[in-house]
Amino acid sequence: MEETGIARRDPRRCSAHNRAGAPCGKFTMRGMTVCRNNGGGFPQAKAKAEELIEIAEMRLRGLAPRAVAKLEALVTSANSEQVRLQAETGAATSGIH
């Protein structure tokens, strides 16, 4: 029986194993590490996943202003022309102006 290493496992796949020891292989539910059949459908699991998703979204919202400020600083005052150009190109492709 071959063990599935964490580095090789798709994070969107269920982390549970069947009785034979093989990985479940189904896709996880949003914000969880297991599929519906392996506990993802329980109300308490859904509530915990929603809580974790909300925390992750709050972290991302908190990082966005600092990232925009740093990118703006690079575009306006970087010493290297190449750095300014790459920062502007990155801002243009991400929708930041």
N, CA, C and O atoms as a GROMACS GRO file, in nm:
protein
  388
    1MET      N    1   0.085  -0.118   0.000
    1MET     CA    2   0.000   0.000   0.000
    1MET      C    3   0.090   0.124   0.000
    1MET      O    4   0.178   0.138   0.085
    2GLU      N    5   0.067   0.214  -0.095
    2GLU     CA    6   0.147   0.335  -0.106
    2GLU      C    7   0.078   0.449  -0.034
    2GLU      O    8  -0.040   0.476  -0.055
    3GLU      N    9   0.153   0.516   0.051
    3GLU     CA   10   0.099   0.628   0.128
    3GLU      C   11   0.099   0.753   0.041
    3GLU      O   12   0.196   0.778  -0.030
    4THR      N   13  -0.007   0.832   0.045
    4THR     CA   14  -0.015   0.955  -0.032
    4THR      C   15   0.047   1.066   0.050
    4THR      O   16  -0.006   1.102   0.156
    5GLY      N   17   0.158   1.122   0.003
    5GLY     CA   18   0.224   1.230   0.075
    5GLY      C   19   0.148   1.360   0.063
    5GLY      O   20   0.079   1.383  -0.036
    6ILE      N   21   0.161   1.445   0.163
    6ILE     CA   22   0.090   1.572   0.162
    6ILE      C   23   0.135   1.658   0.045
    6ILE      O   24   0.052   1.725  -0.018
    7ALA      N   25   0.264   1.658   0.015
    7ALA     CA   26   0.315   1.741  -0.093
    7ALA      C   27   0.262   1.696  -0.229
    7ALA      O   28   0.250   1.777  -0.320
    8ARG      N   29   0.231   1.569  -0.243
    8ARG     CA   30   0.184   1.517  -0.372
    8ARG      C   31   0.033   1.514  -0.384
    8ARG      O   32  -0.019   1.496  -0.494
    9ARG      N   33  -0.038   1.532  -0.274
    9ARG     CA   34  -0.184   1.523  -0.274
    9ARG      C   35  -0.246   1.655  -0.320
    9ARG      O   36  -0.202   1.762  -0.279
   10ASP      N   37  -0.347   1.647  -0.404
   10ASP     CA   38  -0.421   1.764  -0.448
   10ASP      C   39  -0.499   1.818  -0.329
   10ASP      O   40  -0.579   1.745  -0.271
   11PRO      N   41  -0.478   1.944  -0.289
   11PRO     CA   42  -0.546   1.996  -0.170
   11PRO      C   43  -0.697   2.006  -0.186
   11PRO      O   44  -0.768   2.022  -0.086
   12ARG      N   45  -0.747   1.995  -0.307
   12ARG     CA   46  -0.892   2.002  -0.327
   12ARG      C   47  -0.957   1.865  -0.315
   12ARG      O   48  -1.079   1.853  -0.324
   13ARG      N   49  -0.875   1.761  -0.295
   13ARG     CA   50  -0.928   1.625  -0.283
   13ARG      C   51  -0.945   1.588  -0.136
   13ARG      O   52  -0.871   1.637  -0.050
   14CYS      N   53  -1.041   1.504  -0.108
   14CYS     CA   54  -1.074   1.461   0.027
   14CYS      C   55  -0.952   1.396   0.094
   14CYS      O   56  -0.881   1.316   0.032
   15SER      N   57  -0.928   1.432   0.219
   15SER     CA   58  -0.813   1.377   0.291
   15SER      C   59  -0.845   1.245   0.361
   15SER      O   60  -0.756   1.184   0.419
   16ALA      N   61  -0.970   1.200   0.356
   16ALA     CA   62  -1.009   1.075   0.421
   16ALA      C   63  -0.964   0.955   0.338
   16ALA      O   64  -0.938   0.966   0.218
   17HIS      N   65  -0.957   0.841   0.405
   17HIS     CA   66  -0.918   0.716   0.339
   17HIS      C   67  -1.027   0.612   0.361
   17HIS      O   68  -1.100   0.617   0.460
   18ASN      N   69  -1.038   0.518   0.266
   18ASN     CA   70  -1.137   0.412   0.281
   18ASN      C   71  -1.082   0.299   0.369
   18ASN      O   72  -0.970   0.310   0.421
   19ARG      N   73  -1.156   0.193   0.386
   19ARG     CA   74  -1.115   0.083   0.475
   19ARG      C   75  -0.989   0.014   0.426
   19ARG      O   76  -0.913  -0.039   0.507
   20ALA      N   77  -0.966   0.014   0.297
   20ALA     CA   78  -0.847  -0.049   0.241
   20ALA      C   79  -0.724   0.041   0.255
   20ALA      O   80  -0.612  -0.002   0.228
   21GLY      N   81  -0.745   0.166   0.296
   21GLY     CA   82  -0.634   0.259   0.314
   21GLY      C   83  -0.608   0.350   0.195
   21GLY      O   84  -0.516   0.432   0.199
   22ALA      N   85  -0.687   0.336   0.089
   22ALA     CA   86  -0.671   0.420  -0.029
   22ALA      C   87  -0.739   0.555  -0.006
   22ALA      O   88  -0.840   0.562   0.063
   23PRO      N   89  -0.684   0.663  -0.063
   23PRO     CA   90  -0.747   0.795  -0.048
   23PRO      C   91  -0.887   0.796  -0.110
   23PRO      O   92  -0.913   0.727  -0.208
   24CYS      N   93  -0.976   0.874  -0.051
   24CYS     CA   94  -1.113   0.885  -0.101
   24CYS      C   95  -1.113   0.936  -0.244
   24CYS      O   96  -1.174   0.874  -0.332
   25GLY      N   97  -1.045   1.048  -0.269
   25GLY     CA   98  -1.032   1.099  -0.405
   25GLY      C   99  -1.142   1.194  -0.450
   25GLY      O  100  -1.127   1.259  -0.554
   26LYS      N  101  -1.251   1.205  -0.376
   26LYS     CA  102  -1.356   1.298  -0.414
   26LYS      C  103  -1.312   1.441  -0.382
   26LYS      O  104  -1.222   1.462  -0.300
   27PHE      N  105  -1.376   1.538  -0.445
   27PHE     CA  106  -1.344   1.678  -0.418
   27PHE      C  107  -1.401   1.720  -0.283
   27PHE      O  108  -1.508   1.675  -0.243
   28THR      N  109  -1.327   1.807  -0.215
   28THR     CA  110  -1.370   1.855  -0.084
   28THR      C  111  -1.481   1.958  -0.098
   28THR      O  112  -1.504   2.014  -0.205
   29MET      N  113  -1.549   1.979   0.011
   29MET     CA  114  -1.648   2.085   0.016
   29MET      C  115  -1.574   2.215   0.044
   29MET      O  116  -1.464   2.214   0.100
   30ARG      N  117  -1.631   2.327   0.005
   30ARG     CA  118  -1.566   2.457   0.018
   30ARG      C  119  -1.526   2.484   0.162
   30ARG      O  120  -1.608   2.478   0.254
   31GLY      N  121  -1.398   2.515   0.182
   31GLY     CA  122  -1.347   2.547   0.314
   31GLY      C  123  -1.317   2.426   0.402
   31GLY      O  124  -1.287   2.442   0.520
   32MET      N  125  -1.324   2.308   0.346
   32MET     CA  126  -1.302   2.186   0.424
   32MET      C  127  -1.190   2.102   0.363
   32MET      O  128  -1.140   2.131   0.254
   33THR      N  129  -1.153   1.997   0.436
   33THR     CA  130  -1.052   1.905   0.385
   33THR      C  131  -1.113   1.770   0.352
   33THR      O  132  -1.042   1.678   0.311
   34VAL      N  133  -1.245   1.756   0.369
   34VAL     CA  134  -1.314   1.630   0.340
   34VAL      C  135  -1.434   1.655   0.248
   34VAL      O  136  -1.485   1.766   0.237
   35CYS      N  137  -1.477   1.546   0.185
   35CYS     CA  138  -1.595   1.554   0.097
   35CYS      C  139  -1.723   1.539   0.179
   35CYS      O  140  -1.717   1.519   0.300
   36ARG      N  141  -1.835   1.550   0.114
   36ARG     CA  142  -1.965   1.539   0.181
   36ARG      C  143  -1.982   1.402   0.246
   36ARG      O  144  -2.034   1.392   0.357
   37ASN      N  145  -1.937   1.296   0.179
   37ASN     CA  146  -1.954   1.161   0.231
   37ASN      C  147  -1.870   1.134   0.356
   37ASN      O  148  -1.906   1.048   0.436
   38ASN      N  149  -1.762   1.206   0.374
   38ASN     CA  150  -1.672   1.181   0.486
   38ASN      C  151  -1.681   1.287   0.595
   38ASN      O  152  -1.582   1.314   0.664
   39GLY      N  153  -1.798   1.345   0.611
   39GLY     CA  154  -1.820   1.437   0.722
   39GLY      C  155  -1.841   1.581   0.684
   39GLY      O  156  -1.875   1.663   0.770
   40GLY      N  157  -1.822   1.616   0.558
   40GLY     CA  158  -1.838   1.754   0.516
   40GLY      C  159  -1.982   1.802   0.513
   40GLY      O  160  -2.006   1.922   0.505
   41GLY      N  161  -2.077   1.711   0.519
   41GLY     CA  162  -2.218   1.749   0.512
   41GLY      C  163  -2.280   1.779   0.647
   41GLY      O  164  -2.394   1.826   0.653
   42PHE      N  165  -2.207   1.753   0.756
   42PHE     CA  166  -2.263   1.778   0.888
   42PHE      C  167  -2.276   1.928   0.914
   42PHE      O  168  -2.190   2.006   0.872
   43PRO      N  169  -2.383   1.970   0.983
   43PRO     CA  170  -2.405   2.113   1.008
   43PRO      C  171  -2.288   2.180   1.081
   43PRO      O  172  -2.252   2.293   1.048
   44GLN      N  173  -2.229   2.111   1.180
   44GLN     CA  174  -2.118   2.172   1.254
   44GLN      C  175  -1.994   2.188   1.167
   44GLN      O  176  -1.917   2.282   1.185
   45ALA      N  177  -1.975   2.096   1.072
   45ALA     CA  178  -1.861   2.107   0.980
   45ALA      C  179  -1.883   2.224   0.885
   45ALA      O  180  -1.790   2.299   0.854
   46LYS      N  181  -2.005   2.240   0.838
   46LYS     CA  182  -2.037   2.352   0.750
   46LYS      C  183  -2.019   2.485   0.822
   46LYS      O  184  -1.967   2.580   0.764
   47ALA      N  185  -2.062   2.492   0.947
   47ALA     CA  186  -2.049   2.616   1.024
   47ALA      C  187  -1.902   2.652   1.045
   47ALA      O  188  -1.864   2.768   1.032
   48LYS      N  189  -1.821   2.554   1.078
   48LYS     CA  190  -1.679   2.577   1.100
   48LYS      C  191  -1.611   2.620   0.970
   48LYS      O  192  -1.526   2.709   0.971
   49ALA      N  193  -1.647   2.559   0.857
   49ALA     CA  194  -1.590   2.595   0.728
   49ALA      C  195  -1.626   2.739   0.692
   49ALA      O  196  -1.541   2.814   0.644
   50GLU      N  197  -1.750   2.778   0.713
   50GLU     CA  198  -1.792   2.915   0.684
   50GLU      C  199  -1.714   3.016   0.769
   50GLU      O  200  -1.676   3.123   0.722
   51GLU      N  201  -1.691   2.979   0.895
   51GLU     CA  202  -1.614   3.065   0.985
   51GLU      C  203  -1.470   3.081   0.934
   51GLU      O  204  -1.416   3.192   0.934
   52LEU      N  205  -1.409   2.971   0.892
   52LEU     CA  206  -1.272   2.976   0.841
   52LEU      C  207  -1.263   3.054   0.710
   52LEU      O  208  -1.166   3.126   0.688
   53ILE      N  209  -1.363   3.040   0.625
   53ILE     CA  210  -1.366   3.115   0.500
   53ILE      C  211  -1.377   3.264   0.528
   53ILE      O  212  -1.310   3.345   0.464
   54GLU      N  213  -1.462   3.300   0.623
   54GLU     CA  214  -1.479   3.441   0.658
   54GLU      C  215  -1.349   3.500   0.713
   54GLU      O  216  -1.313   3.614   0.679
   55ILE      N  217  -1.278   3.425   0.795
   55ILE     CA  218  -1.150   3.471   0.850
   55ILE      C  219  -1.048   3.489   0.738
   55ILE      O  220  -0.975   3.588   0.736
   56ALA      N  221  -1.042   3.395   0.644
   56ALA     CA  222  -0.948   3.405   0.532
   56ALA      C  223  -0.979   3.526   0.446
   56ALA      O  224  -0.888   3.597   0.402
   57GLU      N  225  -1.108   3.551   0.420
   57GLU     CA  226  -1.146   3.667   0.340
   57GLU      C  227  -1.110   3.798   0.411
   57GLU      O  228  -1.070   3.894   0.346
   58MET      N  229  -1.126   3.801   0.543
   58MET     CA  230  -1.090   3.921   0.619
   58MET      C  231  -0.939   3.946   0.612
   58MET      O  232  -0.895   4.060   0.601
   59ARG      N  233  -0.861   3.839   0.618
   59ARG     CA  234  -0.715   3.853   0.606
   59ARG      C  235  -0.678   3.910   0.470
   59ARG      O  236  -0.594   4.000   0.460
   60LEU      N  237  -0.740   3.858   0.365
   60LEU     CA  238  -0.711   3.908   0.231
   60LEU      C  239  -0.749   4.055   0.216
   60LEU      O  240  -0.674   4.133   0.157
   61ARG      N  241  -0.865   4.092   0.270
   61ARG     CA  242  -0.906   4.232   0.263
   61ARG      C  243  -0.809   4.321   0.339
   61ARG      O  244  -0.786   4.435   0.299
   62GLY      N  245  -0.753   4.271   0.447
   62GLY     CA  246  -0.656   4.348   0.525
   62GLY      C  247  -0.523   4.364   0.454
   62GLY      O  248  -0.454   4.465   0.474
   63LEU      N  249  -0.485   4.268   0.372
   63LEU     CA  250  -0.358   4.274   0.300
   63LEU      C  251  -0.366   4.360   0.174
   63LEU      O  252  -0.265   4.415   0.131
   64ALA      N  253  -0.483   4.371   0.116
   64ALA     CA  254  -0.498   4.442  -0.011
   64ALA      C  255  -0.450   4.587  -0.007
   64ALA      O  256  -0.377   4.627  -0.097
   65PRO      N  257  -0.487   4.668   0.091
   65PRO     CA  258  -0.442   4.807   0.091
   65PRO      C  259  -0.289   4.821   0.098
   65PRO      O  260  -0.231   4.908   0.033
   66ARG      N  261  -0.225   4.734   0.177
   66ARG     CA  262  -0.079   4.740   0.185
   66ARG      C  263  -0.015   4.700   0.053
   66ARG      O  264   0.085   4.759   0.012
   67ALA      N  265  -0.072   4.599  -0.014
   67ALA     CA  266  -0.017   4.555  -0.142
   67ALA      C  267  -0.032   4.665  -0.246
   67ALA      O  268   0.060   4.690  -0.324
   68VAL      N  269  -0.146   4.731  -0.249
   68VAL     CA  270  -0.168   4.840  -0.344
   68VAL      C  271  -0.073   4.956  -0.316
   68VAL      O  272  -0.018   5.014  -0.409
   69ALA      N  273  -0.052   4.989  -0.189
   69ALA     CA  274   0.039   5.098  -0.154
   69ALA      C  275   0.182   5.066  -0.195
   69ALA      O  276   0.253   5.153  -0.246
   70LYS      N  277   0.224   4.943  -0.175
   70LYS     CA  278   0.359   4.901  -0.213
   70LYS      C  279   0.376   4.906  -0.365
   70LYS      O  280   0.478   4.952  -0.415
   71LEU      N  281   0.277   4.859  -0.437
   71LEU     CA  282   0.282   4.862  -0.583
   71LEU      C  283   0.285   5.005  -0.634
   71LEU      O  284   0.359   5.036  -0.727
   72GLU      N  285   0.206   5.092  -0.575
   72GLU     CA  286   0.205   5.233  -0.612
   72GLU      C  287   0.342   5.297  -0.587
   72GLU      O  288   0.390   5.376  -0.668
   73ALA      N  289   0.404   5.263  -0.475
   73ALA     CA  290   0.537   5.316  -0.444
   73ALA      C  291   0.640   5.268  -0.546
   73ALA      O  292   0.727   5.345  -0.586
   74LEU      N  293   0.630   5.144  -0.587
   74LEU     CA  294   0.722   5.093  -0.688
   74LEU      C  295   0.703   5.163  -0.822
   74LEU      O  296   0.800   5.198  -0.890
   75VAL      N  297   0.578   5.184  -0.860
   75VAL     CA  298   0.550   5.249  -0.988
   75VAL      C  299   0.601   5.393  -0.988
   75VAL      O  300   0.654   5.439  -1.089
   76THR      N  301   0.586   5.462  -0.878
   76THR     CA  302   0.620   5.605  -0.877
   76THR      C  303   0.763   5.636  -0.838
   76THR      O  304   0.817   5.738  -0.881
   77SER      N  305   0.828   5.550  -0.756
   77SER     CA  306   0.958   5.593  -0.705
   77SER      C  307   1.067   5.486  -0.706
   77SER      O  308   1.167   5.502  -0.636
   78ALA      N  309   1.052   5.380  -0.782
   78ALA     CA  310   1.158   5.280  -0.788
   78ALA      C  311   1.278   5.337  -0.863
   78ALA      O  312   1.262   5.413  -0.959
   79ASN      N  313   1.398   5.300  -0.820
   79ASN     CA  314   1.520   5.350  -0.884
   79ASN      C  315   1.540   5.291  -1.023
   79ASN      O  316   1.591   5.358  -1.113
   80SER      N  317   1.501   5.168  -1.041
   80SER     CA  318   1.521   5.100  -1.168
   80SER      C  319   1.400   5.119  -1.260
   80SER      O  320   1.285   5.103  -1.219
   81GLU      N  321   1.427   5.154  -1.384
   81GLU     CA  322   1.319   5.170  -1.482
   81GLU      C  323   1.249   5.037  -1.506
   81GLU      O  324   1.128   5.033  -1.526
   82GLN      N  325   1.327   4.929  -1.505
   82GLN     CA  326   1.268   4.797  -1.526
   82GLN      C  327   1.171   4.762  -1.414
   82GLN      O  328   1.064   4.706  -1.440
   83VAL      N  329   1.205   4.793  -1.290
   83VAL     CA  330   1.117   4.767  -1.176
   83VAL      C  331   0.988   4.848  -1.190
   83VAL      O  332   0.879   4.796  -1.168
   84ARG      N  333   1.001   4.976  -1.227
   84ARG     CA  334   0.881   5.060  -1.246
   84ARG      C  335   0.792   5.003  -1.355
   84ARG      O  336   0.671   4.997  -1.339
   85LEU      N  337   0.853   4.962  -1.467
   85LEU     CA  338   0.776   4.907  -1.578
   85LEU      C  339   0.707   4.777  -1.538
   85LEU      O  340   0.590   4.757  -1.570
   86GLN      N  341   0.778   4.689  -1.469
   86GLN     CA  342   0.716   4.562  -1.426
   86GLN      C  343   0.605   4.586  -1.325
   86GLN      O  344   0.503   4.518  -1.328
   87ALA      N  345   0.624   4.683  -1.236
   87ALA     CA  346   0.519   4.715  -1.138
   87ALA      C  347   0.396   4.771  -1.209
   87ALA      O  348   0.283   4.736  -1.174
   88GLU      N  349   0.417   4.856  -1.309
   88GLU     CA  350   0.304   4.913  -1.384
   88GLU      C  351   0.235   4.804  -1.464
   88GLU      O  352   0.112   4.801  -1.470
   89THR      N  353   0.310   4.716  -1.525
   89THR     CA  354   0.252   4.608  -1.603
   89THR      C  355   0.172   4.515  -1.512
   89THR      O  356   0.063   4.472  -1.550
   90GLY      N  357   0.224   4.484  -1.394
   90GLY     CA  358   0.152   4.400  -1.299
   90GLY      C  359   0.024   4.467  -1.252
   90GLY      O  360  -0.078   4.402  -1.236
   91ALA      N  361   0.030   4.598  -1.230
   91ALA     CA  362  -0.089   4.672  -1.188
   91ALA      C  363  -0.193   4.674  -1.299
   91ALA      O  364  -0.312   4.664  -1.273
   92ALA      N  365  -0.147   4.688  -1.422
   92ALA     CA  366  -0.241   4.695  -1.535
   92ALA      C  367  -0.310   4.561  -1.556
   92ALA      O  368  -0.429   4.557  -1.585
   93THR      N  369  -0.237   4.451  -1.542
   93THR     CA  370  -0.298   4.320  -1.566
   93THR      C  371  -0.388   4.278  -1.452
   93THR      O  372  -0.478   4.196  -1.472
   94SER      N  373  -0.366   4.332  -1.331
   94SER     CA  374  -0.451   4.296  -1.218
   94SER      C  375  -0.570   4.389  -1.202
   94SER      O  376  -0.656   4.365  -1.117
   95GLY      N  377  -0.575   4.494  -1.281
   95GLY     CA  378  -0.687   4.588  -1.274
   95GLY      C  379  -0.665   4.702  -1.177
   95GLY      O  380  -0.758   4.778  -1.150
   96ILE      N  381  -0.544   4.716  -1.123
   96ILE     CA  382  -0.513   4.823  -1.028
   96ILE      C  383  -0.456   4.941  -1.106
   96ILE      O  384  -0.361   4.924  -1.183
   97HIS      N  385  -0.513   5.060  -1.086
   97HIS     CA  386  -0.459   5.182  -1.151
   97HIS      C  387  -0.460   5.294  -1.051
   97HIS      O  388  -0.419   5.406  -1.083
   0.00000   0.00000   0.00000
